[in-house]
Amino acid sequence: MTKQIRLNAFAMNAVGHLSPGLWRHPRDQARRYTDIHYWIELARTLERGKIDGLFLADVLGVYDVYHGGPEHALRTAAQVPVNDPLLLVPAMAAATRHLGFGVTASVSFEHPYPFARRMSTLDHLTHGRAGWNIVTSYLESGARNIGLKQQLNHEQRYALAAEYLEVCYKLWEASWDEDAVVADAERGVYADPAKVHPIAHQGAHFEVPGFHLSEPSPQRTPVLYQAGASSRGKAFAAANAECVFVAAPTRHILRNQVADLRRQVEAAGRKGSDIQVFNQLTVIVGPTDAEAQAKWREYREYASRDGALTLMSGWTGIDFGQYAPDQVLRQVESNAIQSAVDAFTAADPSRTWTTAEIADYCALGGDGPLLVGSPKTVADELEAWVEETDVDGFNLSSIVAPETFVDIVDLLVPELQARGLFKREYEEGSLRHKLFGAGDRLAEPHPAARLRKRAGR
């Protein structure tokens, strides 16, 4: 196999991310999540392993679907308490030179005008290593706590997202000319007013008459991630995303998702290689298969089935507390993450899942697959996943933090490097250039690049 594998670390500014209950493990340090030094140490570890990026999840809401309340989420630390992810990045960027940062931010809960400035600021401070994971949000509790009576439905959220991106693209790409900043001390002119343009946006959801408050950052538009594998989510990704994050539990499902995504990207007028697809995955790696299996058994002792079903209930919008352990999940329409429902129902007709099986599957690493073994065993598996599915890489979550990531860096990465499957050194340049090798800025036919061209910027 000649294709090199991309690897992101998948984390959250919280005690518990995708392995609820593991905060109790004696070696877990996730309770240090409020300490900036914890994050600086993690960033340095990831950069030592030449990991492509740190992908930071986020929710603005609480998982309160399971048994109709937040009690299990609070008891098991299932993504609550949770702090803002963006504020972590400048400190980690100052401690590294190459590590990229993908920050999750929802279009449903913040106006695009201040958000665009925050992302431009982040791209400046990281010297072009910022990425945005575009989500529309799925927790009703988040919508209620910003004053909405209920969450918008799936189609409405993506319609809003499309306009949200249009506003951001105009601000990032079309508001400031490339040579607007002249910084002429003798004439007393920092920015040429004739080269800074109001965007005059009037739409169904937003009205933004003015110009962007930030001068162009190294990438202008941050690298665009999108996490959605529903039919509407894939269409949105085909038009906008550069990196797509999915959580397919099997190779069969992932192969179909990747192929469908690339087909839709091409139908949108782009090349299939214009996107990179990352599947969620968790790795338990040890010096030998036996040691890795022993570690898996140890971790299982701390896993919380209630915590796992709390997360799954939030992701799917289905209260698994209403299901008997041996009850088979059937396909239902959901206003949460429809692809999470489909992955355990319709995506693979040959496989059915009971509530107990879903709880066991999701207890360590959430709704993505789990690989356990020596560096050779895990590398064999990763290579097989890439060859069989055409996926570009993986978002690797941790079970015990930061132990899981340290094991990946110290044990798995050298094995992948020895096979020529993972880089030995970073490329220079921005995150976009590192990922695609074509410069810092979005290029045509991406809609943001076309917008910049039409504006003559």
Secondary structure as UniProt FT lines:
FT   STRAND          6..12
FT   TURN            20..21
FT   HELIX           22..24
FT   TURN            26..27
FT   HELIX           30..32
FT   TURN            33..34
FT   HELIX           36..48
FT   TURN            49..50
FT   STRAND          53..57
FT   HELIX           66..68
FT   HELIX           71..76
FT   HELIX           86..88
FT   HELIX           89..94
FT   STRAND          100..106
FT   TURN            107..108
FT   HELIX           112..125
FT   TURN            126..127
FT   STRAND          130..135
FT   HELIX           140..144
FT   TURN            145..147
FT   HELIX           154..169
FT   HELIX           170..174
FT   TURN            178..179
FT   STRAND          181..184
FT   TURN            185..188
FT   STRAND          189..191
FT   HELIX           193..195
FT   STRAND          201..202
FT   STRAND          207..208
FT   TURN            218..219
FT   STRAND          223..227
FT   HELIX           231..240
FT   STRAND          243..246
FT   HELIX           251..267
FT   TURN            268..269
FT   HELIX           272..274
FT   STRAND          276..285
FT   HELIX           289..300
FT   TURN            301..302
FT   HELIX           305..316
FT   HELIX           320..322
FT   TURN            325..326
FT   HELIX           338..343
FT   TURN            344..346
FT   TURN            349..350
FT   HELIX           355..362
FT   TURN            363..367
FT   STRAND          370..373
FT   HELIX           375..389
FT   STRAND          393..397
FT   TURN            401..402
FT   HELIX           403..407
FT   HELIX           408..412
FT   HELIX           413..418
FT   TURN            419..420
FT   HELIX           431..436
FT   TURN            444..445
FT   HELIX           447..454
FT   TURN            455..456
//
